[in-house]
């Protein structure tokens, strides 16, 4: 089942950074795949963009919608609390990263697009490369 987009991956598709080229290359390489994210990631993305860009909320929503709608990203979020707590306790991740990893596990998502090295410790996830 598809590739999960992490917060930093989406942010790098929206804001020009040193990772933007890599992010675009990953999208091009896996364009035939289903792209997936969660409400948690969208919330984090809005927060990060608010801090980085100082744009209005409506402008930030436009930027996020352009990526999400342009890439036809499926949003998943249903998750038992026990799954989250198990991943948080087992992989020494920050809470939102554990929530993302647990969401992937719960939905059978095995690949993640991220520039966060912490996800490489998660044995049920493969970090995709360009």
WOJOQUI-V148046 format. One record per run of one state. SS is the DSSP state (2 for helix, 1 for strand, 0 for the rest). FROM is the first residue (numbers start at 1). TO is the last residue. If there is no record, write none. Layout:
<<SS | FROM | TO> <SS | FROM | TO>>
This chain:
<<0 | 1 | 2> <1 | 3 | 5> <0 | 6 | 6> <2 | 7 | 14> <0 | 15 | 19> <2 | 20 | 29> <0 | 30 | 34> <1 | 35 | 37> <0 | 38 | 38> <2 | 39 | 53> <0 | 54 | 56> <2 | 57 | 70> <0 | 71 | 72> <1 | 73 | 75> <0 | 76 | 80> <2 | 81 | 91> <0 | 92 | 94> <2 | 95 | 107> <0 | 108 | 110> <1 | 111 | 113> <0 | 114 | 116> <2 | 117 | 121> <0 | 122 | 125> <1 | 126 | 127> <0 | 128 | 130>>
